Structures are given as structure tokens and as C-alpha cells.
């Protein structure tokens, strides 16, 4: 696995680039240990304008013995019923949360966030990059119907909790995606080439990574949530568009990957993004795992919320 370590004096941060993902460690966040927990006290007043789909209890396979080491060994696990957002959380939904609660994201506090440069394949901390301007000032603003990005795990967790929801475990995420990731029910597995037809239904890298992104799917970056259609289960963007934070710590299988241990662990991301290339990282595979520190904000990472069955009305509208 390729890694590079690049110090950045301006923000006293370390960038670790791994394929098409990155980790930023801000020493300032270590000193301010109470800030994240204080933000969790924020509660939204109005119900969330979002749809959730109920998934019944089930037994599911997790992982793949033909996949990279951190996706092995494959095992079976019982998953209780839960609710999951139909789509990734949008910029519009996040703006409503900010307006109701006055929440300030970690990228805004640090005054920078991670941005990927096509052509060179480099990640860098860009001053002023936030959820409203994911690539930084001077670039196009985030569109309301696109998934919100440049939000850390702490930001995503605070958002969901403000509405009485939570982040899904990676077990819940994979249980959902194994039921179909595209409108025709395709599920992307390791060592299986995605057909051209299947790839037309996901927002991933088109061209030669990282030199050329042709944008043949219509988008060089994020796309509107649900633009490529919904899986038979009703969920959108379970492959590509943006990686999604989960509540799970990044720990080896077969340790319980559904655990929500908080201290000392990076957090798992699932689903892949518009930066995923079939010949390079294949992050859109159903078992693929990425990971970052809880305070890392990146231009290709967002989230969706989950909730326990019977959650209160603020979580959103539950579809039958």
C-alpha cells in the first residue's frame, strides 16, 4: 500500500495519503478534547427533512475472503432491524442544521480541509475549504442537492444526534448495500469487473486515475443525491458519489466491527466516491473499507444517518 507523509507548517498538520483517501491529524484537536462533546449537546428544533427506510432484522455476510486483508475473513452476523437514510445527507439539510443550532464544523475551526488535485493525485490542506466551499474559496460553492462534504466524523455524529438519530455501523451499511447498490440490483465484489452498464449507474472516476477524469458520467465531482437512480431497496448512492462515515472504529476482522469504541481509533468509511477508479482502489465495492481520524474533513467524504426503530419524529419521514 502506497503512503506518503507530508508536513504542513501553516496548520501544523500531517497528511497521510493512501490511494484516493487521506488522513489529516491536527494537534490542536488533541488539546481541545471537550469541544466535540460540547457540540453534541446541540439539538435541532424542527424535524429533519429526510426520508428513512426501515430494514428488518436479518443475518448477513460481512467481508470477502478474496478482498484486501482488512476485509477478511468473511463472517456471518445477525443484524437487528434499523432505519437508514434513503440518500446521503445533502448540503441543504446540513445548512438547515447549522442555521438551527449555530454549529461550526471542525474544518471551519481549523480554517482548512483536505482537497484532492486531479492530474497530480496530491492531497493538500486548503485554507478556507469548508462544507460550503469544498475545494476552497474561489471555487464553485457546494450545490444544495449534492451530498455535504468537508464534514468530519465528529460533525456527522453531531448532525445525526441533533435529530435523535445516529451514524450507521459499518455492519448496517454493508447489510444494506448487499441487497443491491444500483438500480438493477448490481452488487460490486472483489475481483469482479464492473460492467460498463453497471458503472453508468454510479458516480466514480472516469478515465485514467489520477491523470485524467473525463467526466463521462456527467460529473467531475459530486453529483446530486439520487441522480443515478435508486437500488431496488429504495436507497441511492450506495456505490460512489462520496464515502460515508460510519460509527464503527477501524479495527481488524473478526473483532466486532459493529462496535462503537471511541478512544484511539480511526473511523470506518464505506461506499467509495467520485475519486474511485476500477483499476486503482475500487472503493465502491460492497466490502471496501476506508478510514480516517474523527477530526478529518475531506472533499469526497459525507454521510447518511441511521436510527433505531421507534425513534422520535425529528429523525425524518419513515417510508413504508
C-alpha positions as CSV (number, residue, x, y, z in Angstrom):
1,X,0.0,0.0,0.0
2,X,1.4,3.4,-1.0
3,X,1.7,6.0,1.7
4,X,3.2,9.5,1.8
5,X,3.7,11.8,4.7
6,X,3.8,15.5,4.1
7,X,4.1,18.0,7.0
8,X,2.3,21.3,6.6
9,X,3.7,24.1,8.8
10,X,0.8,26.5,8.2
11,X,-1.6,24.3,10.0
12,X,0.8,22.1,12.0
13,X,-0.9,19.1,10.3
14,X,0.3,15.8,8.9
15,X,-1.2,14.4,5.7
16,X,-1.2,10.7,5.1
17,X,-2.3,9.9,1.6
18,X,-3.5,6.3,0.9
19,X,-4.7,5.7,-2.6
20,X,-7.7,8.1,-3.0
21,X,-8.2,8.9,0.6
22,X,-6.4,10.9,3.2
23,X,-6.0,11.5,6.9
24,X,-5.2,14.9,8.5
25,X,-4.1,15.0,12.1
26,X,-4.4,18.4,13.7
27,X,-2.5,18.6,17.0
28,X,-4.8,21.4,18.1
29,X,-7.7,18.9,18.3
30,X,-5.9,16.9,20.9
31,X,-5.7,19.9,23.3
32,X,-9.4,20.8,22.7
33,X,-10.8,17.4,23.9
34,X,-14.1,18.8,25.2
35,X,-15.2,20.7,22.0
36,X,-16.7,17.6,20.2
37,X,-18.7,16.5,23.3
38,X,-19.9,20.1,23.8
39,X,-21.2,20.2,20.2
40,X,-23.2,17.0,20.8
41,X,-25.4,19.0,23.2
42,X,-26.8,20.9,20.3
43,X,-30.4,19.9,19.4
44,X,-32.3,20.8,16.3
45,X,-35.7,22.2,16.9
46,X,-37.5,21.2,13.7
47,X,-37.8,17.7,12.3
48,X,-35.3,16.7,9.7
49,X,-36.4,17.0,6.1
50,X,-35.2,13.5,5.1
51,X,-36.7,10.1,4.3
52,X,-35.6,6.9,6.1
53,X,-36.3,3.3,5.1
54,X,-36.8,0.5,7.6
55,X,-34.8,-2.6,7.3
56,X,-35.9,-5.7,9.2
57,X,-33.6,-7.9,11.3
58,X,-31.6,-10.2,9.2
59,X,-28.5,-12.4,9.2
60,X,-25.9,-11.2,6.7
61,X,-22.4,-11.9,5.4
62,X,-19.7,-9.3,6.1
63,X,-16.4,-9.1,4.3
64,X,-14.9,-11.1,1.5
65,X,-12.1,-13.7,1.6
66,X,-11.0,-12.6,-1.9
67,X,-10.7,-8.9,-0.9
68,X,-7.8,-7.0,0.6
69,X,-6.6,-8.1,4.1
70,X,-8.7,-5.6,6.1
71,X,-11.9,-7.1,4.5
72,X,-11.1,-10.6,5.6
73,X,-12.1,-13.1,6.9
74,X,-15.7,-13.2,5.8
75,X,-18.1,-13.9,8.6
76,X,-21.8,-14.1,9.3
77,X,-23.6,-11.9,11.8
78,X,-27.2,-11.1,12.9
79,X,-28.3,-7.5,12.5
80,X,-31.3,-6.1,14.4
81,X,-33.8,-4.0,12.5
82,X,-32.9,-0.3,11.9
83,X,-33.8,2.8,9.9
84,X,-31.4,4.3,7.3
85,X,-31.5,7.4,5.3
86,X,-32.7,7.0,1.7
87,X,-29.9,9.3,0.5
88,X,-26.7,10.8,1.7
89,X,-27.2,14.0,3.7
90,X,-27.3,17.0,1.4
91,X,-25.9,20.5,1.6
92,X,-29.4,21.8,2.0
93,X,-30.1,19.6,5.0
94,X,-26.8,20.4,6.6
95,X,-27.4,24.1,6.2
96,X,-30.7,23.8,7.9
97,X,-28.9,22.1,10.8
98,X,-26.3,24.9,11.0
99,X,-29.0,27.6,10.9
100,X,-31.0,25.9,13.7
101,X,-28.1,25.2,16.0
102,X,-25.3,27.5,15.2
103,X,-23.0,24.5,14.7
104,X,-19.4,25.2,13.5
105,X,-17.6,22.4,11.7
106,X,-14.1,21.3,12.5
107,X,-12.9,22.4,9.1
108,X,-14.1,25.9,9.9
109,X,-12.4,25.8,13.3
110,X,-9.1,24.6,11.8
111,X,-9.5,27.0,8.9
112,X,-8.5,24.3,6.4
113,X,-9.6,20.9,5.0
114,X,-8.4,18.2,2.6
115,X,-8.6,18.8,-1.2
116,X,-7.5,16.4,-4.0
117,X,-5.8,17.8,-7.1
118,X,-6.7,15.9,-10.3
119,X,-3.7,15.4,-12.6
120,X,-1.1,15.2,-9.8
121,X,-3.0,12.9,-7.5
122,X,-1.9,15.0,-4.5
123,X,-3.9,15.8,-1.4
124,X,-3.3,19.1,0.4
125,X,-4.8,21.2,3.2
126,X,-6.5,24.2,1.5
127,X,-7.2,27.2,3.6
128,X,-10.8,28.2,3.7
129,X,-12.1,24.8,2.4
130,X,-15.4,24.1,4.1
131,X,-18.8,22.4,3.6
132,X,-19.9,25.5,1.7
133,X,-16.8,25.7,-0.5
134,X,-15.4,22.1,-0.6
135,X,-12.5,23.0,-2.9
136,X,-11.8,26.3,-1.1
137,X,-12.5,30.0,-1.7
138,X,-12.5,31.0,-5.4
139,X,-14.1,27.7,-6.4
140,X,-17.7,26.9,-7.0
141,X,-19.9,26.6,-3.9
142,X,-21.5,23.3,-2.9
143,X,-24.8,22.8,-4.5
144,X,-27.9,22.3,-2.3
145,X,-28.9,18.9,-3.7
146,X,-25.4,17.4,-3.6
147,X,-24.1,15.4,-0.6
148,X,-22.4,17.6,2.0
149,X,-18.7,17.1,2.3
150,X,-15.8,18.5,4.2
151,X,-17.5,17.3,7.4
152,X,-15.5,15.3,9.9
153,X,-16.8,12.2,11.8
154,X,-17.4,14.5,14.8
155,X,-19.5,16.8,12.6
156,X,-21.5,14.0,11.1
157,X,-22.1,12.4,14.5
158,X,-23.3,15.8,15.9
159,X,-25.7,16.3,13.0
160,X,-27.4,12.9,13.4
161,X,-27.6,13.1,17.2
162,X,-29.2,16.6,17.0
163,X,-32.2,14.9,15.4
164,X,-32.3,11.8,17.6
165,X,-30.6,9.7,15.0
166,X,-27.0,8.3,14.8
167,X,-24.4,7.2,12.3
168,X,-24.9,3.6,11.0
169,X,-22.4,0.9,11.9
170,X,-20.4,-0.5,9.1
171,X,-22.3,-3.7,9.6
172,X,-25.6,-2.0,9.0
173,X,-24.2,-0.2,5.9
174,X,-22.9,-3.4,4.3
175,X,-26.1,-5.3,5.2
176,X,-28.0,-2.6,3.2
177,X,-25.6,-2.5,0.3
178,X,-25.6,-6.3,-0.2
179,X,-29.2,-6.0,-1.2
180,X,-28.2,-4.0,-4.3
181,X,-26.1,-1.0,-5.0
182,X,-27.5,0.2,-8.3
183,X,-31.0,0.4,-9.9
184,X,-30.6,-3.0,-11.5
185,X,-29.5,-4.6,-8.1
186,X,-25.8,-5.0,-9.0
187,X,-23.5,-5.6,-6.1
188,X,-19.8,-4.9,-6.6
189,X,-17.5,-7.6,-5.2
190,X,-13.7,-8.1,-5.2
191,X,-12.0,-9.4,-8.3
192,X,-15.2,-8.9,-10.3
193,X,-15.0,-6.3,-13.1
194,X,-17.9,-3.9,-13.1
195,X,-19.7,-3.9,-16.4
196,X,-20.0,-0.7,-18.4
197,X,-23.7,-0.7,-17.9
198,X,-23.4,-1.1,-14.1
199,X,-20.9,1.8,-13.9
200,X,-23.3,4.1,-15.7
201,X,-25.4,4.0,-12.5
202,X,-22.6,5.2,-10.1
203,X,-20.6,8.3,-9.8
204,X,-16.9,7.2,-9.9
205,X,-13.7,8.2,-11.7
206,X,-13.9,8.0,-15.5
207,X,-10.6,8.0,-17.3
208,X,-7.0,7.3,-16.2
209,X,-6.5,7.9,-12.4
210,X,-5.3,10.4,-11.3
211,X,-4.1,12.0,-14.6
212,X,-7.4,12.3,-16.5
213,X,-11.0,12.4,-15.4
214,X,-13.2,12.6,-18.5
215,X,-16.4,13.2,-16.6
216,X,-18.2,10.9,-19.0
217,X,-20.8,10.2,-16.2
218,X,-21.7,13.9,-16.3
219,X,-19.8,14.9,-13.1
220,X,-16.1,15.6,-12.3
221,X,-17.0,15.8,-8.6
222,X,-20.1,15.1,-6.5
223,X,-23.5,14.6,-8.2
224,X,-27.0,15.3,-6.9
225,X,-28.1,12.6,-4.4
226,X,-30.1,10.0,-6.3
227,X,-29.1,11.3,-9.7
228,X,-28.0,7.8,-10.8
229,X,-31.2,6.2,-9.6
230,X,-32.1,4.0,-6.6
231,X,-31.4,0.4,-5.8
232,X,-34.4,-2.0,-5.6
233,X,-34.5,-1.3,-1.8
234,X,-35.0,2.4,-2.4
235,X,-31.6,3.6,-1.4
236,X,-29.4,5.9,-3.5
237,X,-25.7,6.2,-3.9
238,X,-24.6,3.0,-2.1
239,X,-21.7,2.9,-4.5
240,X,-19.8,6.1,-5.4
241,X,-20.5,9.8,-5.1
242,X,-19.0,10.2,-1.6
243,X,-17.5,7.9,1.0
244,X,-19.8,7.7,4.1
245,X,-18.8,7.9,7.7
246,X,-19.9,5.1,9.9
247,X,-19.9,4.8,13.7
248,X,-17.5,1.9,13.6
249,X,-13.9,2.0,14.6
250,X,-11.3,0.8,12.1
251,X,-10.3,-2.5,13.7
252,X,-9.3,-5.8,12.1
253,X,-11.9,-8.5,11.5
254,X,-13.0,-10.7,13.2
255,X,-13.1,-8.2,16.1
256,X,-16.6,-6.8,16.4
257,X,-16.7,-4.2,13.5
258,X,-20.1,-3.1,14.8
259,X,-18.5,-1.8,17.9
260,X,-18.7,2.0,18.6
261,X,-15.4,2.3,20.5
262,X,-14.5,6.0,20.6
263,X,-11.0,6.3,22.0
264,X,-7.9,5.9,19.9
265,X,-9.5,4.6,16.7
266,X,-9.9,5.9,13.2
267,X,-13.5,5.6,11.9
268,X,-14.6,3.5,9.0
269,X,-16.0,5.0,5.8
270,X,-18.0,3.0,3.3
271,X,-19.2,3.2,-0.3
272,X,-16.5,4.8,-2.3
273,X,-16.6,8.2,-4.1
274,X,-16.2,10.0,-7.3
275,X,-12.5,9.6,-6.9
276,X,-12.7,5.7,-7.0
277,X,-11.3,4.1,-10.1
278,X,-11.9,0.5,-11.0
279,X,-8.3,-0.1,-11.9
280,X,-6.9,1.5,-8.8
281,X,-8.9,1.4,-5.5
282,X,-12.4,0.0,-6.3
283,X,-13.7,1.7,-3.2
284,X,-17.2,1.3,-4.4
285,X,-17.1,-2.4,-3.7
286,X,-19.7,-3.6,-1.2
287,X,-17.0,-4.8,1.3
288,X,-14.4,-2.0,0.7
289,X,-13.3,-0.1,3.8
290,X,-11.6,3.3,4.1
291,X,-10.8,5.1,7.3
292,X,-9.8,8.5,8.8
293,X,-9.3,10.2,12.1
294,X,-12.6,11.6,13.6
295,X,-11.5,15.2,13.0
296,X,-10.5,14.8,9.4
297,X,-12.6,16.6,6.8
298,X,-12.3,15.8,3.1
299,X,-13.9,16.9,-0.2
300,X,-15.0,13.3,-1.1
301,X,-16.5,12.2,2.3
302,X,-20.0,12.7,3.6
303,X,-22.5,10.6,5.5
304,X,-26.1,9.4,6.0
305,X,-27.9,8.9,9.3
306,X,-29.4,5.8,10.8
307,X,-31.8,5.4,13.7
308,X,-33.3,2.7,15.9
309,X,-36.8,1.5,15.0
310,X,-39.2,3.6,17.1
311,X,-37.0,6.7,17.1
312,X,-38.8,10.0,17.6
313,X,-40.3,12.2,14.9
314,X,-37.3,14.5,14.5
315,X,-35.3,11.8,12.6
316,X,-37.3,12.4,9.5
317,X,-40.1,10.7,7.5
318,X,-40.2,6.9,7.6
319,X,-41.1,5.4,4.3
320,X,-43.4,2.3,4.2
